[in-house]
């Protein structure tokens, strides 16, 4: 992940960007089990969580494929 982050966004803000990625991963690790427990309490089954996770996984496949790579400063400077 760090090498992808550096290639995609550049190395100037790699620490900040990777820190945000790890922070989001941490929040998912904390909030994911809470969300699953709430859904199980409401429905009585863990099977009801599968559609929610399928939607999240589908979004995680689609979003990177439709997102454009940020332009580098050199490319932006030559366009202006």
N, CA, C and O atoms as CSV, one atom per row, in Angstrom:
chain,resi,resn,atom,element,x,y,z
A,1,UNK,N,N,0.798,-1.201,0.000
A,1,UNK,CA,C,0.000,0.000,0.000
A,1,UNK,C,C,0.846,1.274,0.000
A,1,UNK,O,O,0.492,2.226,-0.695
A,2,UNK,N,N,1.954,1.331,0.754
A,2,UNK,CA,C,2.755,2.553,0.704
A,2,UNK,C,C,3.315,2.848,-0.691
A,2,UNK,O,O,3.369,4.006,-1.105
A,3,UNK,N,N,3.729,1.809,-1.411
A,3,UNK,CA,C,4.269,2.047,-2.755
A,3,UNK,C,C,3.175,2.507,-3.715
A,3,UNK,O,O,3.421,3.370,-4.557
A,4,UNK,N,N,1.977,1.948,-3.602
A,4,UNK,CA,C,0.858,2.405,-4.434
A,4,UNK,C,C,0.522,3.856,-4.110
A,4,UNK,O,O,0.271,4.659,-5.009
A,5,UNK,N,N,0.518,4.183,-2.832
A,5,UNK,CA,C,0.222,5.541,-2.393
A,5,UNK,C,C,1.251,6.515,-2.968
A,5,UNK,O,O,0.884,7.584,-3.456
A,6,UNK,N,N,2.524,6.159,-2.915
A,6,UNK,CA,C,3.584,7.029,-3.436
A,6,UNK,C,C,3.487,7.169,-4.950
A,6,UNK,O,O,3.700,8.256,-5.487
A,7,UNK,N,N,3.169,6.081,-5.637
A,7,UNK,CA,C,3.053,6.141,-7.090
A,7,UNK,C,C,1.840,6.960,-7.527
A,7,UNK,O,O,1.907,7.716,-8.497
A,8,UNK,N,N,0.747,6.805,-6.813
A,8,UNK,CA,C,-0.506,7.458,-7.211
A,8,UNK,C,C,-0.508,8.945,-6.877
A,8,UNK,O,O,-0.886,9.767,-7.711
A,9,UNK,N,N,-0.086,9.300,-5.656
A,9,UNK,CA,C,-0.163,10.681,-5.198
A,9,UNK,C,C,1.174,11.404,-5.211
A,9,UNK,O,O,1.200,12.626,-5.065
A,10,UNK,N,N,2.282,10.696,-5.380
A,10,UNK,CA,C,3.602,11.309,-5.306
A,10,UNK,C,C,4.153,11.156,-3.901
A,10,UNK,O,O,3.431,10.825,-2.961
A,11,UNK,N,N,5.449,11.405,-3.779
A,11,UNK,CA,C,6.106,11.169,-2.494
A,11,UNK,C,C,6.092,12.378,-1.572
A,11,UNK,O,O,6.423,12.246,-0.394
A,12,UNK,N,N,5.722,13.546,-2.069
A,12,UNK,CA,C,5.778,14.748,-1.235
A,12,UNK,C,C,4.894,14.629,0.007
A,12,UNK,O,O,5.340,14.945,1.110
A,13,UNK,N,N,3.677,14.189,-0.152
A,13,UNK,CA,C,2.740,14.067,0.964
A,13,UNK,C,C,2.427,12.605,1.280
A,13,UNK,O,O,1.335,12.281,1.746
A,14,UNK,N,N,3.392,11.730,1.022
A,14,UNK,CA,C,3.147,10.298,1.218
A,14,UNK,C,C,2.816,9.964,2.668
A,14,UNK,O,O,1.926,9.156,2.932
A,15,UNK,N,N,3.522,10.576,3.597
A,15,UNK,CA,C,3.255,10.301,5.013
A,15,UNK,C,C,1.853,10.696,5.417
A,15,UNK,O,O,1.176,9.949,6.124
A,16,UNK,N,N,1.408,11.859,4.980
A,16,UNK,CA,C,0.053,12.331,5.301
A,16,UNK,C,C,-0.991,11.428,4.666
A,16,UNK,O,O,-1.928,10.992,5.335
A,17,UNK,N,N,-0.836,11.148,3.390
A,17,UNK,CA,C,-1.817,10.314,2.695
A,17,UNK,C,C,-1.884,8.911,3.280
A,17,UNK,O,O,-2.969,8.367,3.488
A,18,UNK,N,N,-0.714,8.325,3.547
A,18,UNK,CA,C,-0.710,6.976,4.104
A,18,UNK,C,C,-1.262,6.982,5.524
A,18,UNK,O,O,-1.913,6.024,5.940
A,19,UNK,N,N,-1.009,8.046,6.266
A,19,UNK,CA,C,-1.586,8.172,7.602
A,19,UNK,C,C,-3.109,8.196,7.554
A,19,UNK,O,O,-3.767,7.600,8.407
A,20,UNK,N,N,-3.669,8.881,6.564
A,20,UNK,CA,C,-5.128,8.910,6.411
A,20,UNK,C,C,-5.671,7.524,6.052
A,20,UNK,O,O,-6.734,7.126,6.527
A,21,UNK,N,N,-4.940,6.802,5.221
A,21,UNK,CA,C,-5.365,5.447,4.857
A,21,UNK,C,C,-5.376,4.543,6.084
A,21,UNK,O,O,-6.333,3.800,6.304
A,22,UNK,N,N,-4.310,4.605,6.884
A,22,UNK,CA,C,-4.225,3.758,8.075
A,22,UNK,C,C,-5.274,4.167,9.107
A,22,UNK,O,O,-5.817,3.313,9.808
A,23,UNK,N,N,-5.565,5.475,9.207
A,23,UNK,CA,C,-6.602,5.945,10.125
A,23,UNK,C,C,-7.973,5.401,9.711
A,23,UNK,O,O,-8.744,4.945,10.555
A,24,UNK,N,N,-8.272,5.450,8.411
A,24,UNK,CA,C,-9.540,4.896,7.926
A,24,UNK,C,C,-9.615,3.404,8.185
A,24,UNK,O,O,-10.679,2.886,8.524
A,25,UNK,N,N,-8.510,2.716,8.032
A,25,UNK,CA,C,-8.456,1.278,8.296
A,25,UNK,C,C,-8.725,1.008,9.782
A,25,UNK,O,O,-9.418,0.051,10.129
A,26,UNK,N,N,-8.176,1.850,10.644
A,26,UNK,CA,C,-8.412,1.702,12.081
A,26,UNK,C,C,-9.866,1.935,12.457
A,26,UNK,O,O,-10.437,1.185,13.249
A,27,UNK,N,N,-10.470,2.986,11.882
A,27,UNK,CA,C,-11.886,3.245,12.155
A,27,UNK,C,C,-12.755,2.092,11.683
A,27,UNK,O,O,-13.725,1.728,12.347
A,28,UNK,N,N,-12.408,1.518,10.538
A,28,UNK,CA,C,-13.168,0.363,10.052
A,28,UNK,C,C,-13.022,-0.821,10.996
A,28,UNK,O,O,-13.965,-1.586,11.194
A,29,UNK,N,N,-11.836,-0.969,11.579
A,29,UNK,CA,C,-11.616,-2.053,12.527
A,29,UNK,C,C,-12.398,-1.862,13.815
A,29,UNK,O,O,-12.770,-2.836,14.468
A,30,UNK,N,N,-12.645,-0.627,14.178
A,30,UNK,CA,C,-13.433,-0.347,15.378
A,30,UNK,C,C,-14.937,-0.363,15.107
A,30,UNK,O,O,-15.706,-0.956,15.863
A,31,UNK,N,N,-15.341,0.287,14.032
A,31,UNK,CA,C,-16.764,0.443,13.767
A,31,UNK,C,C,-17.390,-0.762,13.063
A,31,UNK,O,O,-18.595,-0.984,13.177
A,32,UNK,N,N,-16.586,-1.539,12.337
A,32,UNK,CA,C,-17.111,-2.712,11.631
A,32,UNK,C,C,-17.776,-3.713,12.558
A,32,UNK,O,O,-18.923,-4.093,12.319
A,33,UNK,N,N,-17.098,-4.151,13.605
A,33,UNK,CA,C,-17.732,-5.108,14.522
A,33,UNK,C,C,-18.963,-4.530,15.231
A,33,UNK,O,O,-19.919,-5.255,15.509
A,34,UNK,N,N,-18.938,-3.248,15.518
A,34,UNK,CA,C,-20.108,-2.616,16.152
A,34,UNK,C,C,-21.294,-2.634,15.193
A,34,UNK,O,O,-22.422,-2.928,15.590
A,35,UNK,N,N,-21.026,-2.315,13.920
A,35,UNK,CA,C,-22.088,-2.330,12.906
A,35,UNK,C,C,-22.652,-3.741,12.735
A,35,UNK,O,O,-23.867,-3.919,12.652
A,36,UNK,N,N,-21.785,-4.729,12.682
A,36,UNK,CA,C,-22.233,-6.114,12.533
A,36,UNK,C,C,-23.084,-6.541,13.731
A,36,UNK,O,O,-24.112,-7.196,13.563
A,37,UNK,N,N,-22.658,-6.172,14.925
A,37,UNK,CA,C,-23.423,-6.533,16.121
A,37,UNK,C,C,-24.804,-5.866,16.117
A,37,UNK,O,O,-25.797,-6.492,16.488
A,38,UNK,N,N,-24.865,-4.602,15.701
A,38,UNK,CA,C,-26.169,-3.907,15.634
A,38,UNK,C,C,-27.100,-4.575,14.631
A,38,UNK,O,O,-28.287,-4.761,14.901
A,39,UNK,N,N,-26.548,-4.939,13.461
A,39,UNK,CA,C,-27.384,-5.590,12.449
A,39,UNK,C,C,-27.860,-6.944,12.947
A,39,UNK,O,O,-29.012,-7.313,12.719
A,40,UNK,N,N,-26.984,-7.700,13.631
A,40,UNK,CA,C,-27.401,-8.989,14.180
A,40,UNK,C,C,-28.469,-8.819,15.237
A,40,UNK,O,O,-29.410,-9.611,15.293
A,41,UNK,N,N,-28.345,-7.789,16.090
A,41,UNK,CA,C,-29.369,-7.550,17.104
A,41,UNK,C,C,-30.706,-7.184,16.476
A,41,UNK,O,O,-31.757,-7.595,16.968
A,42,UNK,N,N,-30.673,-6.419,15.399
A,42,UNK,CA,C,-31.923,-6.008,14.748
A,42,UNK,C,C,-32.584,-7.148,13.977
A,42,UNK,O,O,-33.808,-7.279,13.986
A,43,UNK,N,N,-31.772,-7.973,13.310
A,43,UNK,CA,C,-32.342,-9.007,12.442
A,43,UNK,C,C,-32.298,-10.402,13.049
A,43,UNK,O,O,-33.049,-11.282,12.629
A,44,UNK,N,N,-31.425,-10.614,14.034
A,44,UNK,CA,C,-31.306,-11.933,14.639
A,44,UNK,C,C,-30.394,-12.878,13.890
A,44,UNK,O,O,-30.304,-14.055,14.241
A,45,UNK,N,N,-29.708,-12.384,12.852
A,45,UNK,CA,C,-28.857,-13.254,12.054
A,45,UNK,C,C,-27.680,-12.461,11.495
A,45,UNK,O,O,-27.804,-11.282,11.164
A,46,UNK,N,N,-26.542,-13.135,11.398
A,46,UNK,CA,C,-25.391,-12.509,10.757
A,46,UNK,C,C,-25.550,-12.472,9.244
A,46,UNK,O,O,-24.855,-11.707,8.576
A,47,UNK,N,N,-26.436,-13.271,8.696
A,47,UNK,CA,C,-26.638,-13.330,7.247
A,47,UNK,C,C,-27.120,-11.992,6.696
A,47,UNK,O,O,-26.888,-11.687,5.526
A,48,UNK,N,N,-27.773,-11.207,7.510
A,48,UNK,CA,C,-28.259,-9.906,7.048
A,48,UNK,C,C,-27.118,-8.916,6.811
A,48,UNK,O,O,-27.308,-7.904,6.136
A,49,UNK,N,N,-25.935,-9.201,7.360
A,49,UNK,CA,C,-24.800,-8.307,7.143
A,49,UNK,C,C,-24.166,-8.515,5.771
A,49,UNK,O,O,-23.467,-7.631,5.275
A,50,UNK,N,N,-24.396,-9.656,5.161
A,50,UNK,CA,C,-23.755,-9.957,3.890
A,50,UNK,C,C,-24.117,-8.969,2.780
A,50,UNK,O,O,-23.215,-8.541,2.061
A,51,UNK,N,N,-25.382,-8.580,2.598
A,51,UNK,CA,C,-25.673,-7.586,1.559
A,51,UNK,C,C,-24.985,-6.240,1.817
A,51,UNK,O,O,-24.540,-5.584,0.876
A,52,UNK,N,N,-24.898,-5.829,3.078
A,52,UNK,CA,C,-24.231,-4.567,3.390
A,52,UNK,C,C,-22.755,-4.633,3.014
A,52,UNK,O,O,-22.221,-3.699,2.416
A,53,UNK,N,N,-22.101,-5.726,3.362
A,53,UNK,CA,C,-20.690,-5.868,3.019
A,53,UNK,C,C,-20.491,-6.045,1.517
A,53,UNK,O,O,-19.480,-5.593,0.979
A,54,UNK,N,N,-21.429,-6.690,0.830
A,54,UNK,CA,C,-21.336,-6.827,-0.621
A,54,UNK,C,C,-21.396,-5.465,-1.298
A,54,UNK,O,O,-20.671,-5.221,-2.263
A,55,UNK,N,N,-22.244,-4.584,-0.808
A,55,UNK,CA,C,-22.349,-3.232,-1.370
A,55,UNK,C,C,-21.055,-2.454,-1.141
A,55,UNK,O,O,-20.577,-1.767,-2.043
A,56,UNK,N,N,-20.493,-2.556,0.052
A,56,UNK,CA,C,-19.243,-1.856,0.358
A,56,UNK,C,C,-18.112,-2.393,-0.520
A,56,UNK,O,O,-17.323,-1.612,-1.051
A,57,UNK,N,N,-18.024,-3.709,-0.678
A,57,UNK,CA,C,-16.986,-4.290,-1.522
A,57,UNK,C,C,-17.167,-3.908,-2.987
A,57,UNK,O,O,-16.183,-3.661,-3.684
A,58,UNK,N,N,-18.391,-3.858,-3.456
A,58,UNK,CA,C,-18.653,-3.431,-4.824
A,58,UNK,C,C,-18.222,-1.985,-5.025
A,58,UNK,O,O,-17.613,-1.652,-6.042
A,59,UNK,N,N,-18.532,-1.130,-4.067
A,59,UNK,CA,C,-18.102,0.269,-4.152
A,59,UNK,C,C,-16.584,0.377,-4.140
A,59,UNK,O,O,-16.018,1.230,-4.823
A,60,UNK,N,N,-15.919,-0.484,-3.367
A,60,UNK,CA,C,-14.460,-0.430,-3.307
A,60,UNK,C,C,-13.811,-0.903,-4.608
A,60,UNK,O,O,-12.638,-0.615,-4.848
A,61,UNK,N,N,-14.537,-1.607,-5.431
A,61,UNK,CA,C,-14.033,-1.998,-6.742
A,61,UNK,C,C,-14.325,-0.910,-7.771
A,61,UNK,O,O,-13.490,-0.624,-8.629
A,62,UNK,N,N,-15.502,-0.307,-7.687
A,62,UNK,CA,C,-15.918,0.678,-8.683
A,62,UNK,C,C,-15.203,2.016,-8.509
A,62,UNK,O,O,-14.757,2.603,-9.495
A,63,UNK,N,N,-15.087,2.501,-7.297
A,63,UNK,CA,C,-14.521,3.837,-7.067
A,63,UNK,C,C,-13.108,3.984,-7.635
A,63,UNK,O,O,-12.851,4.970,-8.326
A,64,UNK,N,N,-12.181,3.063,-7.383
A,64,UNK,CA,C,-10.847,3.243,-7.978
A,64,UNK,C,C,-10.846,3.184,-9.506
A,64,UNK,O,O,-10.011,3.821,-10.149
A,65,UNK,N,N,-11.760,2.435,-10.080
A,65,UNK,CA,C,-11.768,2.319,-11.539
A,65,UNK,C,C,-12.315,3.567,-12.226
A,65,UNK,O,O,-12.024,3.789,-13.401
A,66,UNK,N,N,-13.096,4.386,-11.530
A,66,UNK,CA,C,-13.626,5.609,-12.138
A,66,UNK,C,C,-12.901,6.865,-11.661
A,66,UNK,O,O,-13.203,7.966,-12.121
A,67,UNK,N,N,-11.955,6.709,-10.751
A,67,UNK,CA,C,-11.215,7.853,-10.227
A,67,UNK,C,C,-9.993,8.105,-11.091
A,67,UNK,O,O,-9.252,7.176,-11.414
A,68,UNK,N,N,-9.781,9.362,-11.466
A,68,UNK,CA,C,-8.616,9.725,-12.257
A,68,UNK,C,C,-7.414,9.949,-11.354
A,68,UNK,O,O,-7.549,10.415,-10.223
A,69,UNK,N,N,-6.243,9.614,-11.866
A,69,UNK,CA,C,-5.011,9.852,-11.132
A,69,UNK,C,C,-4.774,11.361,-11.059
A,69,UNK,O,O,-4.933,12.053,-12.065
A,70,UNK,N,N,-4.399,11.883,-9.892
A,70,UNK,CA,C,-4.138,13.321,-9.787
A,70,UNK,C,C,-3.003,13.738,-10.723
A,70,UNK,O,O,-2.025,13.011,-10.899
A,71,UNK,N,N,-3.152,14.914,-11.315
A,71,UNK,CA,C,-2.123,15.424,-12.221
A,71,UNK,C,C,-0.915,15.861,-11.396
A,71,UNK,O,O,-1.050,16.385,-10.290
A,72,UNK,N,N,0.258,15.632,-11.959
A,72,UNK,CA,C,1.467,16.073,-11.276
A,72,UNK,C,C,1.617,17.581,-11.442
A,72,UNK,O,O,1.027,18.182,-12.340
A,73,UNK,N,N,2.411,18.180,-10.566
A,73,UNK,CA,C,2.617,19.630,-10.646
A,73,UNK,C,C,3.254,20.030,-11.955
A,73,UNK,O,O,2.922,21.078,-12.508
A,74,UNK,N,N,4.170,19.212,-12.466
A,74,UNK,CA,C,4.839,19.534,-13.721
A,74,UNK,C,C,3.828,19.565,-14.877
A,74,UNK,O,O,3.896,20.438,-15.742
A,75,UNK,N,N,2.901,18.614,-14.884
A,75,UNK,CA,C,1.887,18.578,-15.934
A,75,UNK,C,C,0.937,19.758,-15.812
A,75,UNK,O,O,0.525,20.326,-16.824
A,76,UNK,N,N,0.587,20.133,-14.599
A,76,UNK,CA,C,-0.308,21.265,-14.386
A,76,UNK,C,C,0.376,22.568,-14.796
A,76,UNK,O,O,-0.262,23.435,-15.394
A,77,UNK,N,N,1.659,22.717,-14.484
A,77,UNK,CA,C,2.398,23.937,-14.820
A,77,UNK,C,C,2.531,24.109,-16.320
A,77,UNK,O,O,2.493,25.240,-16.803
A,78,UNK,N,N,2.684,23.033,-17.074
A,78,UNK,CA,C,2.829,23.147,-18.543
A,78,UNK,C,C,1.490,23.391,-19.220
A,78,UNK,O,O,1.453,23.932,-20.325
A,79,UNK,N,N,0.393,23.005,-18.585
A,79,UNK,CA,C,-0.927,23.214,-19.187
A,79,UNK,C,C,-1.377,24.666,-19.066
A,79,UNK,O,O,-2.126,25.152,-19.913
A,80,UNK,N,N,-0.936,25.354,-18.039
A,80,UNK,CA,C,-1.403,26.723,-17.765
A,80,UNK,C,C,-0.685,27.701,-18.585
A,80,UNK,O,O,-0.948,28.900,-18.487
